[in-house]
Amino acid sequence: PEAERARKAEEERKERDEARLEQQRRREAEIQQLEKQKKAREKEERRLKRLAEAEAEAAKVWENRLVKYEAWAETAWAAQKRDAAARFEFLPLEFAEAKDP
């Protein structure tokens, strides 16, 4: 009976050790999985950050183009108004010439 009890105690101890090892292996696998997910998330965050920086850069380029275009359009419009005003000054004179034979 003593030997039987000792054998059973030894078996139970082995089972507990195996269960503990299995639990430890599962925990390590879970930690590895979490680390992989963390690395993937960090990689995605870096990618999104680069994308956002590129978009901001593109927006700046377009804004600069827009500012240049607006300046050009204002200059062109001012020139056109000036030319139109200059032409309009001579209009009455041309009409007068056209009317008199």
C-alpha positions as CSV (number, residue, x, y, z in Angstrom):
1,P,0.0,0.0,0.0
2,E,2.9,2.4,0.8
3,A,4.6,1.7,-2.6
4,E,1.2,2.1,-4.4
5,R,0.6,5.4,-2.7
6,A,4.2,6.6,-3.6
7,R,3.7,5.5,-7.2
8,K,0.4,7.4,-7.4
9,A,1.9,10.5,-5.8
10,E,4.8,10.3,-8.4
11,E,2.2,10.0,-11.3
12,E,0.2,13.0,-10.0
13,R,3.4,15.1,-9.7
14,K,4.4,14.2,-13.2
15,E,0.9,15.1,-14.5
16,R,1.0,18.4,-12.7
17,D,4.5,19.1,-14.1
18,E,3.3,18.3,-17.6
19,A,0.2,20.5,-17.2
20,R,2.4,23.3,-15.9
21,L,4.7,22.9,-18.8
22,E,1.9,22.9,-21.3
23,Q,0.4,26.0,-19.7
24,Q,3.8,27.7,-19.9
25,R,4.2,26.7,-23.6
26,R,0.7,28.1,-24.3
27,R,1.5,31.3,-22.5
28,E,4.8,31.7,-24.5
29,A,3.0,31.1,-27.7
30,E,0.4,33.7,-26.8
31,I,3.1,36.2,-25.9
32,Q,4.8,35.5,-29.3
33,Q,1.5,36.0,-31.0
34,L,0.9,39.3,-29.2
35,E,4.4,40.5,-30.1
36,K,3.8,39.6,-33.8
37,Q,0.5,41.6,-33.7
38,K,2.3,44.5,-32.0
39,K,5.0,44.5,-34.7
40,A,2.4,44.4,-37.4
41,R,0.5,47.2,-35.8
42,E,3.6,49.3,-35.5
43,K,4.5,48.6,-39.1
44,E,1.0,49.7,-40.2
45,E,1.2,52.8,-38.0
46,R,4.6,53.7,-39.7
47,R,3.0,53.1,-43.1
48,L,0.0,55.3,-42.3
49,K,2.3,58.0,-40.9
50,R,4.4,58.0,-44.1
51,L,1.2,58.1,-46.2
52,A,-0.1,61.1,-44.1
53,E,3.2,62.9,-44.6
54,A,3.1,62.3,-48.3
55,E,-0.4,63.5,-48.5
56,A,0.5,66.6,-46.5
57,E,3.4,67.2,-48.8
58,A,1.2,66.9,-51.9
59,A,-1.4,69.2,-50.3
60,K,1.3,71.8,-49.7
61,V,2.4,71.5,-53.4
62,W,-1.1,71.9,-54.6
63,E,-1.7,74.9,-52.2
64,N,1.5,76.5,-53.6
65,R,0.3,75.9,-57.1
66,L,-3.1,77.4,-56.2
67,V,-1.6,80.5,-54.7
68,K,0.6,81.0,-57.8
69,Y,-2.5,80.4,-60.0
70,E,-4.5,82.9,-58.0
71,A,-1.8,85.5,-58.2
72,W,-1.5,84.9,-62.0
73,A,-5.3,85.1,-62.4
74,E,-5.5,88.4,-60.4
75,T,-2.6,89.9,-62.5
76,A,-4.3,88.8,-65.7
77,W,-7.7,90.1,-64.6
78,A,-6.1,93.5,-63.6
79,A,-4.4,93.7,-66.9
80,Q,-7.6,92.8,-68.8
81,K,-9.5,95.5,-66.8
82,R,-6.8,98.0,-67.5
83,D,-6.8,97.2,-71.3
84,A,-10.6,97.3,-71.4
85,A,-10.7,100.7,-69.6
86,A,-8.0,102.0,-72.1
87,R,-10.0,100.8,-75.1
88,F,-13.3,102.2,-73.6
89,E,-11.7,105.7,-73.4
90,F,-11.4,105.8,-77.2
91,L,-14.8,104.4,-77.9
92,P,-16.8,107.7,-77.9
93,L,-14.1,109.2,-80.2
94,E,-14.5,106.3,-82.7
95,F,-18.3,106.6,-82.6
96,A,-18.0,110.3,-83.3
97,E,-15.8,109.6,-86.3
98,A,-18.1,106.9,-87.5
99,K,-21.1,109.2,-87.3
100,D,-19.8,112.2,-89.1
101,P,-19.3,111.7,-92.8
